[in-house]
Every structure is written in structure tokens, then in C-alpha cells.
Amino acid sequence: MKYVLAFFATCYFTAFSFAQVPTEKTLLWKISGKGIKQASYLYGTIHVLCPDQIIIDTSIKTAFYKSQQLYLEIDLDDPNMMATAMKTMMMPDTFSLEKLVGKIDYDSMNTIFKNSAGMPLSLMGKAKPLLLMSAVFPAILKCNPDGFEKHFQTMAKARHMELKGLETLEYQMRVFDTIPYKIQADMLKNMLYHLDSARLQFNEMVKIYQSKDINAMQQLTTKDPAFGKYEAMMLQNRNQNWIPVIIAEAKAKPTFFAVGAAHLGGTNGVITLLRKQGYKAEPVFN
């Protein structure tokens, strides 16, 4: 009998959990309830896009200008950010990209990287391989990349809004370090050897983002053969860490939160976690 009860209990709570999962296709959400006097807003971004793909429409602007402070994943106004980046971007002395992939692959990767990024790998050979990927984005996107975060930062400065971060850059780097350097190096190698495929995959991701399907964005990460096994560290744990901050800041003053769209959807996404704690997370449509 206890197994039957356990079965039905599991089914009930699973059904309850899925009832909290957002199904609406939108990137902008209104947060209210349980002591939040004025609504805050949550927006799902994509960190790298071509400039003409960055569209901040009226609904986003309205939500932004109703807010009194801006929260991004990290504080882009932190005066120590550059120093922190320089301190945390390099692998320990015992590692190098050439050692991780071997000389033959390293030489081939260096040629492709130099043609794509305009610099030899020797200048960045000690950098963590995941970070080296960003240098190739202009070649993949065929444009000078831009991002929502930069625009929100500019909008906040124009209104003298305080900008804060849900986590520190140091913590974010530690999260990336949970992926072994060898696997990171293989990811970089695969990207460089298959730039055309990477471009097609990125364009497909942008289409999904533009469709405003946050659950599909979340699934892109969980189903990715390389990143999928690290999903708990890359998404779930960070989402859990952010919830107390989001709640506290939303209660303190109306806040505009902007994080990667993959963090919003799914059973462990920010929206579901807020709803499980009794807060309202309602879709805002154009």
C-alpha cells in the first residue's frame, strides 16, 4: 500500500509542479504578491546578438521605466570587474590549450582562430577555452556582436538607476570551472572545426529566442550533448541562488531583472521557483 500511496503522491506533486511551469510565449514577466508593494519585472535576454536583432519594444521600456533599479546577472558597473576578469580568466600554470588538444590540433585551431578572431592563439593560450569561444562570435554571427545587457546598462545610467548583480563575476567563473578544461578545449575545437554548423545552430537558437519560447530555450541547454550534464550547475543552482535576492529586492523597491532566457523556463526555472514560493509571475505581452 505504501508504494501505491507513494506513486499517487509523486503524481500529485509532479502535476502540481508542472502546473507552475510557464506555458506562455513571452520574454517579459510581471512579479507581484506576498509583500511586494509595487510590481517588479523579469526579462529574458540572449547575451550575444547582432545589433539589428536587439529590439527593446514599448512593453519592455514601460516595465523598465516603472522600475527603480536594474539587476543583471553580474554588476556591469563594478569598477573592479576588469581586474577580476583578468584574474579569473586564465587556467592554472599546469594547463595550456596546446597540452589539452595536442600540437597537431592546436596548430590547426590556431590557423582557424587567427582567421576568425584576428589574433593568434598564442596570445590567449592560457585563457580558459570557454572564454576563447567569445572571440569567434563575430565570425559566426558575421557582425560586431551586441547584447541587451549593454543597452539596459545605458538606459539605467540615463535615469540614474542603480545597477546591481545577482551574482559576482568570480562566482560565475567558478561555475564555468566546473566544466573540466579538457572538455572546454574539445568544445572550442569542435566550434572552430565546424564554424558553418555553429552558425546554423546559433541562427536556430536566435529563431527560438525570437519566438519567445522560454521553455524551448531552457531545453536547448539541457539537451545539448556538451552542456547538458552540467545543467544543474549552469542553470538550476544559479536559479535557486537568485530567488532570495529577487524576492528581497522586489520587496524593497520595483526592480527590473534581466537574465538569460534559458533561466526562465522549465520546472527549475526562475518563474516556476517564484510561483512555488507563492509569488505571482504573470506574462506581459506586446
C-alpha positions as CSV (number, residue, x, y, z in Angstrom):
1,M,0.0,0.0,0.0
2,K,2.8,2.5,0.8
3,Y,4.1,2.1,-2.7
4,V,0.7,2.9,-4.1
5,L,0.5,6.0,-1.9
6,A,4.0,7.0,-2.9
7,F,3.0,6.6,-6.5
8,F,0.0,8.8,-6.2
9,A,1.8,11.3,-4.1
10,T,4.6,11.6,-6.7
11,C,2.0,12.0,-9.4
12,Y,0.2,14.7,-7.5
13,F,3.3,16.8,-6.7
14,T,4.6,16.3,-10.2
15,A,1.3,17.5,-11.6
16,F,1.4,20.4,-9.2
17,S,5.0,21.3,-10.2
18,F,4.2,21.3,-13.9
19,A,1.2,23.5,-13.2
20,Q,3.7,26.1,-12.1
21,V,5.7,25.9,-15.3
22,P,5.1,28.9,-17.6
23,T,3.5,28.0,-20.9
24,E,3.0,31.5,-22.4
25,K,5.4,32.6,-25.1
26,T,6.8,35.9,-23.9
27,L,10.1,37.1,-22.5
28,L,8.7,39.7,-20.1
29,W,7.1,38.8,-16.8
30,K,5.5,40.8,-14.0
31,I,6.4,39.8,-10.4
32,S,4.0,40.6,-7.6
33,G,2.3,39.3,-4.5
34,K,3.3,38.4,-0.9
35,G,4.6,41.7,0.4
36,I,5.7,43.2,-3.0
37,K,4.1,46.6,-2.9
38,Q,4.9,47.7,-6.4
39,A,5.4,45.1,-9.2
40,S,8.8,44.2,-10.5
41,Y,9.6,42.8,-13.9
42,L,11.7,39.9,-15.2
43,Y,13.1,39.9,-18.8
44,G,14.8,37.0,-20.6
45,T,17.8,38.1,-22.7
46,I,20.1,36.5,-25.1
47,H,23.7,37.6,-24.3
48,V,25.0,37.9,-27.9
49,L,23.2,39.1,-30.9
50,C,23.7,41.3,-34.0
51,P,22.8,44.9,-33.3
52,D,19.8,44.9,-35.6
53,Q,18.4,42.0,-33.6
54,I,18.3,43.9,-30.3
55,I,14.7,45.2,-30.1
56,I,13.6,46.9,-26.9
57,D,9.9,47.4,-27.6
58,T,7.3,49.6,-25.8
59,S,6.3,46.9,-23.3
60,I,9.9,46.4,-22.2
61,K,10.5,50.2,-21.9
62,T,7.3,50.7,-19.9
63,A,8.3,48.0,-17.5
64,F,11.9,49.4,-17.3
65,Y,10.7,52.9,-16.6
66,K,8.3,51.7,-13.9
67,S,11.3,50.3,-12.1
68,Q,13.7,52.0,-9.7
69,Q,16.8,49.7,-10.1
70,L,18.3,47.3,-12.5
71,Y,19.6,43.8,-11.8
72,L,21.6,41.8,-14.3
73,E,23.4,38.5,-13.8
74,I,26.5,40.5,-12.8
75,D,27.1,44.1,-12.0
76,L,28.5,45.7,-15.2
77,D,29.2,48.9,-13.3
78,D,31.6,47.2,-10.9
79,P,34.8,49.2,-11.1
80,N,36.8,46.0,-10.2
81,M,35.2,43.9,-13.0
82,M,38.1,44.2,-15.4
83,A,40.7,43.3,-12.7
84,T,38.5,40.4,-11.6
85,A,38.2,39.2,-15.2
86,M,41.9,39.3,-15.7
87,K,42.5,37.4,-12.5
88,T,40.0,34.7,-13.2
89,M,40.2,34.2,-17.0
90,M,43.4,32.2,-17.1
91,M,43.9,28.5,-16.4
92,P,46.5,27.4,-13.8
93,D,50.1,27.2,-15.0
94,T,49.9,23.4,-15.3
95,F,47.4,23.8,-18.2
96,S,47.6,25.1,-21.7
97,L,45.4,24.8,-24.7
98,E,48.2,23.1,-26.6
99,K,48.6,20.4,-23.9
100,L,44.9,19.9,-23.8
101,V,44.4,19.2,-27.5
102,G,47.9,18.2,-28.7
103,K,50.2,20.1,-31.1
104,I,48.6,18.9,-34.4
105,D,45.1,20.1,-33.4
106,Y,46.5,23.2,-31.7
107,D,48.2,24.3,-34.9
108,S,45.1,23.7,-36.9
109,M,42.9,25.5,-34.4
110,N,45.4,28.4,-34.3
111,T,45.1,28.9,-38.1
112,I,41.3,29.0,-37.9
113,F,41.2,31.1,-34.8
114,K,43.6,33.7,-36.3
115,N,41.5,33.9,-39.4
116,S,38.3,34.2,-37.4
117,A,39.3,36.3,-34.4
118,G,42.2,38.3,-36.0
119,M,44.7,37.2,-33.4
120,P,46.9,34.1,-32.8
121,L,46.0,31.6,-30.0
122,S,49.5,32.2,-28.6
123,L,48.3,35.5,-27.2
124,M,45.5,33.8,-25.4
125,G,46.8,30.2,-25.0
126,K,46.4,30.2,-21.2
127,A,42.8,31.6,-21.2
128,K,40.0,29.2,-20.3
129,P,38.8,27.7,-23.6
130,L,35.1,28.6,-23.0
131,L,36.1,32.2,-22.9
132,L,38.1,31.9,-26.1
133,M,34.8,31.0,-27.8
134,S,33.6,34.6,-27.4
135,A,36.4,35.8,-29.7
136,V,35.0,33.7,-32.5
137,F,31.4,35.1,-32.2
138,P,31.9,37.9,-34.7
139,A,32.9,35.4,-37.4
140,I,30.0,33.1,-36.5
141,L,27.4,35.9,-36.4
142,K,29.0,37.9,-39.3
143,C,28.6,41.1,-37.4
144,N,30.0,43.0,-34.4
145,P,28.0,41.4,-31.6
146,D,25.9,43.3,-29.2
147,G,23.7,42.4,-26.2
148,F,20.6,43.5,-24.3
149,E,22.6,44.0,-21.1
150,K,24.7,46.8,-22.6
151,H,21.5,48.6,-23.6
152,F,19.9,48.2,-20.3
153,Q,23.0,49.5,-18.6
154,T,22.9,52.6,-20.8
155,M,19.2,53.1,-20.0
156,A,19.8,52.8,-16.3
157,K,22.6,55.3,-16.4
158,A,20.4,57.8,-18.2
159,R,17.8,57.5,-15.4
160,H,20.4,57.4,-12.6
161,M,19.2,53.9,-11.7
162,E,21.4,51.7,-9.6
163,L,22.7,48.7,-11.3
164,K,23.4,45.5,-9.3
165,G,24.3,41.9,-10.0
166,L,22.5,38.7,-8.9
167,E,26.0,37.0,-8.6
168,T,29.6,38.1,-8.8
169,L,31.9,37.6,-11.8
170,E,34.1,35.5,-9.6
171,Y,31.2,33.1,-8.8
172,Q,30.3,32.9,-12.5
173,M,33.8,32.0,-13.4
174,R,33.8,29.3,-10.7
175,V,30.7,27.8,-12.2
176,F,32.4,27.7,-15.6
177,D,35.3,26.0,-13.9
178,T,33.1,23.0,-13.0
179,I,33.4,22.0,-16.7
180,P,36.9,20.3,-17.0
181,Y,39.4,22.2,-19.1
182,K,39.8,19.2,-21.4
183,I,36.0,19.3,-22.2
184,Q,36.1,23.0,-22.7
185,A,39.1,22.6,-25.1
186,D,37.2,20.0,-27.1
187,M,34.1,22.3,-27.2
188,L,36.4,25.1,-28.6
189,K,38.0,22.7,-31.1
190,N,34.6,21.4,-32.3
191,M,33.4,25.0,-32.8
192,L,36.5,26.0,-34.8
193,Y,36.4,22.9,-36.9
194,H,32.7,23.4,-37.7
195,L,32.1,27.1,-37.9
196,D,29.3,26.7,-40.5
197,S,27.5,24.3,-38.3
198,A,28.0,26.6,-35.3
199,R,26.5,29.4,-37.4
200,L,23.4,27.3,-38.3
201,Q,22.9,26.2,-34.7
202,F,23.2,29.8,-33.5
203,N,20.7,31.1,-36.1
204,E,18.3,28.3,-35.0
205,M,18.7,29.4,-31.3
206,V,18.0,33.0,-32.3
207,K,14.8,31.9,-34.1
208,I,13.7,30.1,-31.0
209,Y,14.5,33.2,-28.9
210,Q,12.6,35.5,-31.2
211,S,9.6,33.2,-30.9
212,K,9.8,34.0,-27.2
213,D,9.5,30.3,-26.2
214,I,11.4,30.3,-22.9
215,N,10.8,26.6,-22.3
216,A,12.4,25.8,-25.6
217,M,15.4,28.0,-24.7
218,Q,15.8,26.1,-21.5
219,Q,15.7,22.8,-23.3
220,L,18.4,23.8,-25.7
221,T,20.8,23.8,-22.7
222,T,19.6,20.6,-21.1
223,K,19.6,18.7,-24.3
224,D,23.0,20.0,-25.5
225,P,25.3,16.9,-25.6
226,A,28.2,19.0,-24.2
227,F,26.4,21.3,-21.6
228,G,23.5,19.0,-20.7
229,K,25.4,17.1,-17.9
230,Y,26.4,20.4,-16.3
231,E,22.8,21.9,-16.5
232,A,22.4,21.7,-12.7
233,M,25.4,23.8,-12.1
234,M,25.0,26.2,-15.1
235,L,21.3,26.8,-14.6
236,Q,19.5,25.1,-11.7
237,N,21.8,26.0,-8.8
238,R,22.2,29.6,-10.0
239,N,18.4,29.9,-10.3
240,Q,18.0,28.7,-6.7
241,N,20.6,31.2,-5.6
242,W,18.9,34.1,-7.3
243,I,15.4,33.5,-5.9
244,P,16.1,35.0,-2.4
245,V,17.8,38.0,-4.0
246,I,14.9,38.6,-6.5
247,I,12.3,38.4,-3.7
248,A,14.2,40.7,-1.3
249,E,14.9,43.3,-3.9
250,A,11.4,43.2,-5.4
251,K,10.0,43.8,-1.9
252,A,12.4,46.7,-1.3
253,K,11.6,48.6,-4.5
254,P,10.3,47.9,-8.0
255,T,13.1,46.3,-9.9
256,F,13.8,45.3,-13.5
257,F,15.6,41.9,-13.6
258,A,17.3,40.8,-16.9
259,V,18.9,37.4,-17.1
260,G,19.5,34.8,-19.9
261,A,16.2,33.5,-21.2
262,A,17.3,29.9,-20.5
263,H,17.0,30.6,-16.8
264,L,13.3,31.4,-17.0
265,G,11.6,28.3,-18.3
266,G,11.2,24.7,-17.2
267,T,10.4,23.1,-13.8
268,N,13.6,24.5,-12.3
269,G,13.3,27.9,-13.9
270,V,13.1,31.3,-12.1
271,I,9.4,31.7,-12.9
272,T,8.4,28.3,-11.6
273,L,10.6,28.8,-8.5
274,L,8.9,32.1,-7.7
275,R,5.4,30.6,-8.2
276,K,6.3,27.7,-5.9
277,Q,7.0,30.2,-3.2
278,G,3.6,31.8,-3.7
279,Y,4.5,34.8,-5.8
280,K,2.8,35.8,-9.0
281,A,4.8,35.7,-12.1
282,E,2.5,36.8,-14.9
283,P,3.2,37.1,-18.6
284,V,3.4,40.6,-20.2
285,F,2.6,40.6,-23.9
286,N,3.4,43.3,-26.5
